[in-house]
Structures are given as C-alpha cells and as structure tokens.
Amino acid sequence: MYARSTTISGTPLNVDRGVVYVRDRVLPAVMGMDGFIGLSMLADRQNGRCIVTTAWEDSAALQRSAGGVKAMRARAADILGGPAVVEEWTIAVLHRLHAAPEGACARVTWTRGHPDRIDRLADAFAVSIVPRLEDIPGFCSVSMLVNPQDGRATTAVTYDSRDALQRSLDRATDLRQEFTRQMGAQALEVATFDLVVAQLRVPETV
C-alpha cells in the first residue's frame, strides 16, 4: 500500500476553510478514484500547517491518481495560503485499536535512518513499539510511512483527545528515544496536530 502526503504551511486563520474544502470537495472526489483506500487531514491551528494524506492500494493506483488531484491540491494551497510540498510513501505499519472520535489529536514524528535498514526499522517498530503504544490511555491508532530511497519515516500516533495526547508525552518520548537509539535512527521533528478529517479503509498490517 502507498500514500501521498501534501503538507501546506498556510495561515492559521485559513485552516477552517481548508478543512471544509478537503472534507466537502477533495474527499468525495478521491473516494471515486480507482484504488483509493483512505484520506486523513491533520491541522495545526496555531501555525497553519496542514497535512493531507491519501492512501492507495498499490503503486499503480497512486500514480493514476496523480493527475486527478493536482488541481485540488493547488486549490487547497490557495485556500490555506501557503505552498504545498508533496511526498510519496510506502505504508509500512497501520494498526487501529479503535476509530478516532471527534476531537482526536495526533503526534507525528519524522525520522531518518539508513535506507538499507528501513524494512528492519518498520518490522521492529511493529513488533516492539506498537504493543506498548496500546497500553497508553487514550491510544487510538498508529501508522508508519517510509521512503525506502532515503531512509525517512513518518509516524503518526492518534489519541482520543488533546488531553490524552498531552498525558502520553513522557511515555511517548521514552519510547521514541529508546527506539531511535536501538535502530541507529535520528528523530528530525516531532509535532502535534488535530485530526480534522479521517476516512480510512486501509487494511491493518499488525
């Protein structure tokens, strides 16, 4: 399975308009495309950064959709008031304990490791970290997207609420530091977002 993420560093005042556009225009359009299996949108209302990720059942579906979403991406960037950065990923890990409720939030971590070890990193994360995330109160789901070409990975852990996300901070930090140290990876950035749109049919990998 594959994913395309579009990160737009927009204006905080425009975030709600962007959410409406993605929910009411983009989502219905991509749901009609062959091979579509999910869309999520994360938003940071304080700094205006939004990440829209679409998921596809195979690389062919990912490539077929490219032309169909180009104009919508441009319109979303225009509404949000910032440039769009597009990246393509392999979906390495996806696990849901339960569906995310309204008000759910996510902590996203970007890491980089050796490209030759990216499969090992994903396997180790699924085996050693995912079961421990399940024990954190408020945990909903986790996904890991990887780029085998350059060894980058982005991991999103979703919690029931902003309070649950904040309460998980110490435990999540310990797990992240332990994991990156053991795998010889580097944490590039950690950020938190509201989960504002979620329509996911991505099969579990764990």
N, C-alpha and C positions, 0 to 999 in steps of 0.2 A: 504494500500500500504506500501511497505517496501523498505529499502535501505541498501546497504553495502558500507561503505567508506573505502578506503585504503589510509592511509597517509604515504608518503615516505619522509623522511628527507634526501634528496640527496645533490649532489654537484651542485652549480649554473651553472657551465659550461656544465653540462649534461642535463639541463632542456629541451632544444630544441629537443635533441634526444629522450627524454622521451615523449614529446608531439607528435612527429612523430610516435612513436611506438603505443601509445594509439589511436591516430587518424586512423592510417592505418592498424593496426593489431588487437588491442583489440576491438575497436568499431564494425567493421564488424563481428567479432566472436560472440559478445554478442547479436548483433541485430538478429542473427539467433536462439537464445535460447528462449524456450517457456516462456512466461510471462514477457519478457523484455519490459520495458516502458521508459527507459532513461539512459543516461550516461552524466556526466559532468566531466571536469577536471579543477581544479584550480591550478595555479602555482605562486609561489613567486620566481622570478628570482634572487632576491638579496641573499636569504639564501638557495635556493634549495628545499624548502618544497613544495610538490605537494599533492593534494588530488583528488583522482579519486573516484567518487560515481556512482554506478549503482542502478537503481530503478526497482522494480519488482511488479507485480500486486497483489501478495499475498505471504504469508509466505512460501507456498509450492514451488512457483517459485524461491523464494530466496534460499531455501535450495537445490533445484535441480541444481541450477547454481553453487553451491559451488565448486564442483569438476572440472567443466569445466573452471573456471577462475584461479585455483590455480597455474598452470604453467605460465600463462600470468602474474600473479601478481609477481611471482618470477623473471621473465624476466624483468619486469618493474623496480623492485627494483635493479636488476643488472645494468640496463642501467643508472638509475638515481644515483646509487652509494650510497644507504642508506638502512636501514632496513624498512620493511613495517609493519604498525600497522593496523589491520583490526577491524572494529566495525560494528555492525548491529543496525538498527534503524527502528522505525515506522515513516512514513511520516505523520506528523500531520497537516501541513499547506503548501499549494502551491498556489501561486497566481502570474499571469503574467499580467502586463499592456500591454506589447508588447515584441516581441522577442528581445533578446540581440544582438546588432550589433557587428561587428568585433571591437576589442579594448575595449570591455566591461570589467569591473572590479567588484569585489565583496568584501564586508566587512563581515567577518564571526565572529560570537560571540558564545563562548561556555559558557553555564550557568549550574548551578546545583540548584535544588530546592528539596522539599520533594517529594519522589516517589508517595505518595498518592495524590498529588495535580498536577501531571503532565498533566492530562487531562484538569483540570481547567486552568492551565497556557496556554496551547495551545489554548483553546477556547477564553480566554481573549486576547491573542495576535492577534488572527484573527479578533476579534470584535473591539478592541480599538487601535491597533497599525497599522495593515495593511492599513486601510483607510488613516491614517496620513502619512504613507510612500509614498502613491500615490501622495501626494501633493508636495513631494520633487522633484525639477527639475532633470531630468536625470534618475529617477527611472525606472527600467525595471521589476524586479520580486523579489519575496521573497519566501524562503522556511524555514520551521522549521522541523527538525528531532528530535525525542525524544526517550529516552531509559526509559521505564516505570519502569524497575527494579531498577535503581539507581538515577532516577530523573534528569539525564542530558539532555540537549537540545543543539542543534547546529543550529544557524540561519544564513542564507546567504542572504544578500540583494545585488542585482546586479544593477549596474548603467551603463549608456551608455558609459562612458569613465572614465579614471583616473581623469580628471579634475572635472567631475560631482561627483565622489566619494569623492574627496577632499573638494569640496564645501559643501557636505552634512554633513561633520564631526560634526559640532556643533549641528545641528538639530538631527542627529542620536544619538549623545552622550546623549542629553537631554532625548530623548525617551527611550533609554536603561536604564538610571539611574532611570527614573520615573517608568518604568515597573518593573524592578527588585525590587525596593523598595516596590511597591504595592503588588507584588507577594511573597515577602519574599525569593527571589532567589538571588544567588550570581553569578556575572559575573567572569568567570575563566580566559578568554583570549579574546582579540579582535585582529584580523589580517586582512590584505588586500591581495588580490590575483588578478592576471589576469585570466579572464575566457578564457581558451585556447581551450577547446573542449566543445561543447554543442549539444547534440542530445536528445531532450526530448519530450516524448509523455505522460508525467504524467498528469492525469486529475486534474483540479483545485479543491481545497477544499473550496475556499472562493467565 
